[in-house]
Amino acid sequence: MASPYFPIPPLPQAGQQRAWWRAPASASALAFHIATVARARRAPVLAVTRDNHTAHQLEGDLRTLLGRAAAAGGDVPVFAFPDWETLPYDAFSPHPDIVSQRLATLHHLPGLQRGIVVLPIPTLMQRLAPPRHVVGGSFNLRVGQRLDLDAEKRRLESAGYRHVPQVLDPGDFAVRGGLLDVYPMGADEPFRLELLDDGIDTIRNFDPESQRSLEKIEAVHLLPGRELPLDEASLKRALEKLRERFDVDTRRSSLYQDLKSGHAPTGIEYYLPLFFDETATLFGYLDDATLPILGEGSLEAADQFWKQTGERYEQRRHDVERPILPPSELYLSPDALRGIFNATTRIEVCGPGHTHLERAVPLGDQPAMPLPLAVRDQANSESLKSFLGAYPGDVLIAADSAGRREALLELLDAVGLKPVVLPDWTAFIERGPLAQDRPGRHGTVAVGGSVPVDDRRADDGRSATVPPARYMPDNFFITVAPLDDGFSISAPAFSVLTERQLFPERASQPRRRKRVGREPEAILRDLGELTEGAPIVHEDHGVGRYRGLVRLDIGGTPGEFLDIEYAKGDRLYVPVAQLHLINRYSGASADTAPLHSLGGEQWTKAKKKAAEKVRDVAAELLEIQARRHARAGLAIDVDRSMYEPFAAAFAFEETPDQHSAIEAVIRDLQSSQPMDRVVCGDVGFGKTEVAVRAAFVAAASGKQVALLVPTTLLAEQHYRHFSDRFADWPIRVEVLSRFKSKKEIAAELEKVADGGIDVIVGTHRLLQPDVRFKDLGLVIVDEEQRFGVRQKEALKALRANVHLLTLTATPIPRTLNMAMAGLRDLSIIATPPAHRLAVQTFVVPWDDAQLREAFQRELARGGQVYFLHNDVESIGRMQRELQELVPDARIGVAHGQMPERELERVMLDFHKQRFNVLLSTTIIESGIDIPNANTIIINRADKFGLAQLHQLRGRVGRSHHRAYAYLLIPDRKTISADAKKRLDAIEAMDELGAGFTLATHDLEIRGAGELLGEDQSGQMTEVGFSLYTELLERAVRSIRQGKLPDVDMTETRGAEVELHLPALIPDDYLPDVHARLTLYKRISSARNPEELRELQVEMIDRFGLLPEPAKNLFAIAELKLQATALGLRKMDLGEAGGRLQFVDKPNVDPMAIIHLIQGQPKHYRMDGPDKLRVKLELPEPGMRLAAARGLLITLAQR
């Protein structure tokens, strides 16, 4: 129902085909008018925008303005139908998340009686599958329903679902034993179906990251897995049409061969008409009474899109291996689209230059007035008070989130303003217009005590008691309403202020569901990523090659073993119960890993040498830590009354990881011991704000801050960012830069020494002896991996004396080394900013057509392109080549040999979008932040290191648009094996937040030497990084306990328990070898019975009830923990008994053994000083388990 307070904007009158609206003052004002129309209508509204970005903004605003009514089952549901974000005829498919959202919308449309559909006009032009595919191809699965798992698997594959080992994305499904995991298209989460006797016993939703199930539900609804069918009949039809339409060589065409084998090749969406006798358009899904509202410039955008599609068709139509369909079969032409519009009632929004602008009706809205809110600037806050006093209607501050609302309340409180808090937008509009003559409207509360105002308690229960001298106009409100922009409406009068008005030039960002980050240690030690032939380390036998998991019968007992090949072809079979002795090998490339000989001296010597080195490193690291701990009195007080308003001015919603990192840093600063924390997060994930908060806390307490960065350009960018953030506070920020004269630098150094500068930003120049501080409290190091060994040694000297915060995208191994040993604190920011998609990465040879397409794809959506050419001598020639290739491009050039000021000008011009292609050397590697650049092309990518490629790729993809990285190489045959591996790794690592994982890959490929810059790298190469880290942890633990680390490494590894019964995870229970390996490692590495029980619960949840051999595996693992605690070296029990062997000093009371032997002399006797013989009839596995448990309980008695 329409709000009774707001008039409905003009609609086409009887006999009229259309009405014209004058373009509103802001995008949010247009959303308000569309929402008002949709509330009043009993038929759907089709809101058409010129591009995907505008559609995305409009959808967000509509959801805010309609509140709960916008949900799928609400009164006025809002449905988005997003663009594929691929170019016509692209050879790759849209992201599964996008397809999932489109299918969900198509499913809802046929029965939609009321609501709003939002989409860009190129998407409206697409020809689609007929409604019967989406509606008829959907089905339900319910608890109690009979289900044939093999038939269901075939049905899901025919519907376009992907059969995968582990379900992560919409459209995935997995089958394990009696479990079916499926992630339905259009759903927010995946579901796990547990089968019992050919029926569905339970259905639960589950977390795709942890794979743990959550709550039981009764039924799940499945949409088709794709926008086209993949059943046998449809594939047959597509193949017939392909042969009929095109003169295609069926043997050579990969498209034909893929379809024939039942697979859908990437880019198959552009062959959709082949799968149907006739296609539909979105109009075929909508009610005939639907009212189209055509946004400003949308029809012109249709003409432009049609032109671009025609050009791409002409470029590609002669490819005989991949023939393409003409545009008219894939899209409605603009003329056809106008014909459909002309046959229906519609509204057109007219901007400047529109032919009907004179006839367009103004909608009674104005732009919201900019009213900057700054605690330190009284004039600014007075302008807001004056506005509130003079404005004739209600004023609402629309905060992006509850956190931002609280922050804004504190800021407003600081300038003496107190708005009424409302629960949401709906509560605001349903108040109705204020009576213009309401008495006491714009009063100031008298000074002298609190004045309770009964009707000012907000709906959320917040107290509205008024503090003394607070200005409380009764037309002033605040609520959580994340709108794109503010606006004002004239009748009835009200004004909406967003953070754009209160903080000009800031951006806002919605929150995204957190994908749980992986533990750092899990990344390093996970065996799940092992491929056959990969080097692994056995702690007793050294480095060999993994040859797979094999099943062997030993003495008639089946078991699974890790097959490791050593030098000279020797094989070692390691029982899965001993996988705690196995680590991934990281330290040199897989091909050059030093394979050891079984039984040889080489490994013993290497491990002893590594242990000696580790002992020295551990002592050095602990000495640094001891010096830090001895430096009491470094604690920094956090003045919350200053800090909270400062934090509130941050323009983005903190991601959960970012919030955790910030809180951890503040806790460290408040500690009396110097902070030494590493914040590891991918480029653009928000590390800088962690540094800004730390710098503010330190500077506000009177300490100086040094921010150390690797390049002058990054120093300038940080300087601008920090200056901007500290603009409203009495904190002086300066930069030591080559852009400044010697005289300027000397003056600044003097101010640093006198305490006149609070935050100084600079390169390694800050480490030189002439830089003296009055009271340095915090050093922040950005991109640590890009400093040289000398600089790192200088930093190491600082570490004991000041708080140290290190920011890095891919941590260097020394940092990992210390973090893993628990000597440096580690925060990982793995949550991508809202709507950020992973970067689509291609490793391809230079190809003019493909490059032109890459430029066009980006420039067509108004974006910018980085082209990286790391050779200054030929960069001019490259500029001419690119200009010929893409004549429309505006190309700027940047490299390190340009005069500094010219270089800065080029970078600023690119930032301000004065040109759209930046041709540069690796000078862009660090920190130049251009959110609008979403394509990067790297020439001769084979010459770059893995961390460098990852860093460069992180320059793009800072918005909700799909970003692209093209890594150009010569022919694959001519590049080195290491370069191939680097490129394969970066192409495969498209997970967001992968920097940490890449750091460990880098160790494997490049070796540790050049990264570490010290002699420990040799030992690391010999024993592998994972084992090296483990040795370091043990050494640190020993030294902390006051013991000398054991160089011979005879530290106990736990008892061996052998009960001659099957103890394994059967492959018919869990077919995925990698998953079995990971679980075996986790079971054998468990440190207490609680961990084992938690693992059991997880396995039952993920894979179903444990079979007997898996139960045995857990039972033996628990016995092993008990036996180890008692000091047993080995426990071996068979059908006729066996023996127990003890270590030199077992944790067993000798009297317990004596009582056992005296009580049952026929069954127990000592065999030498360290063995207990057991003579018992134990023919059944259960009997052996019970006997083992009983024995251990007896030995544990005191």
Secondary structure, 3 states (H helix, E strand, C coil): CCCCCCCCCCCCCCCCCEEEEECCCCHHHHHHHHHHHHHHCCCCEEEEECCHHHHHHHHHHHHHHHHHHHCCCCCCCEEECCCCCCCCCCCCCCCHHHHHHHHHHHHHHHHCCCCEEEEEHHHHCECECCHHHHHHCCEEEECCCECCHHHHHHHHHHCCCEECCCCCCCCEEEEECCEEEECCCCCCCCEEEEEECCEEEEEEEECCCCCCEEEEECEEEECCCCCCCCCHHHHHHHHHHHHHHCCCCCCCCHHHHHHHCCCCCCCHHHHHHHHCCCCECHHHHCCCCCEEEECCCHHHHHHHHHHHHHHHHHHHCCCCCCCCCCHHHHECCHHHHHHHHHCCCEEEEECCCCCCHHHCECCCEECCCCCCCCCCCHHHHHHHHHHHHHCCCEEEEEECCHHHHHHHHHHHHHCCECCEECCCHHHHHCCCCCCCCCCCCCCECCCCCCECCHHHCCCCCCCCCECCCCECCCCEEEEECCCCCCEEECCCCEEEECHHHHCCCCCCCCCCCCCCCCCHHHHHHCCCCCCCCCEEEECCCEEEEEEEEEEEEECCEEEEEEEEECHHHCEEEEEHHHHHHEEECCCCCHHHCCCCCCCCCHHHHHHHHHHHHHHHHHHHHHHHHHHHHHCCCCCCCCCHHHHHHHHHCCCCCCCHHHHHHHHHHHHHHHCCCCCEEEEEECCCCCHHHHHHHHHHHHHHCCCEEEEECCCHHHHHHHHHHHHHHCCCCCCCEEEECCCCCHHHHHHHHHHHHHCCCCEEEECHHHHCCCCCCCCEEEEEEECHHHCCHHHHHHHHHHCCCCEEEEEECCCCHHHHHHHHCCCCEEEEECCCCCCCCCCEEEEEECCHHHHHHHHHHHHHCCCEEEEECCCCCCHHHHHHHHHHHCCCCCEEEECCCCCHHHHHHHHHHHHCCCCCEEEECHHHCCCCCCCCEEEEEECCHHHCCHHHHHHHHCCCCCCCCCCEEEEEECCHHHCCHHHHHHHHHHHHCCCCCCHHHHHHHHHHHHCCHHHHCCCHHHHHHHHCHHHHHHHHHHHHHHHHCCCCCCCCCCCCCCCEEECCCCCCCCCCCCCCHHHHHHHHHHHHHCCCHHHHHHHHHHHHHHHCCCCHHHHHHHHHHHHHHHHHHHCEEEEEEECCEEEEEECCCCCCCHHHHHHHHHHCCCCEEECCCCEEEECCCCCCHHHHHHHHHHHHHHHCCC
